[in-house]
Amino acid sequence: MMRARLPPRHKPEPTIGLINVVFLMLIFFLIAGTIAPSPDPEMRLVSLTDLETRAPQDALLLMADGRLRHDGQEADPAAYLATLPEPRIARILPDREAEAAQLVALARALREGGAERVMILSERALP
């Protein structure tokens, strides 16, 4: 009498152990975060909402209508570059309504005029 062979058994993967380890780590970090000491209740942290911000003195302002201003006066890229110390790092502060094509053309003109780097300044987003 011949016996039929059974197919070989596959060993199960040890995923349960891995899940347990990850779960224990999650619990540990949750507990460690709640136990962490908090600052003194009488302490008041610094608030930056009341700060008055201004454009940097060496920034070239690109107005919505395409005009350029530097130090409160009308300017052009060549005159602006002449005021920058070496290494020449040009800073452009564009108006929110300025056209992107104007901004790109201005950045290109500043690079061709001798600026080593062109930085475009913007408003920091709120969290």
Secondary structure, 3 states (H helix, E strand, C coil): CCCCCCCCCCCCCCHHHHHHHHHHHHHHHHHHHHHCCCCCCCCCCCCCCCCCCCCCCCEEEECCCCCEEECCEECCHHHHHHHCCCCCEEEEEECCCCCHHHHHHHHHHHHHCCCCEEEECCCCCCC
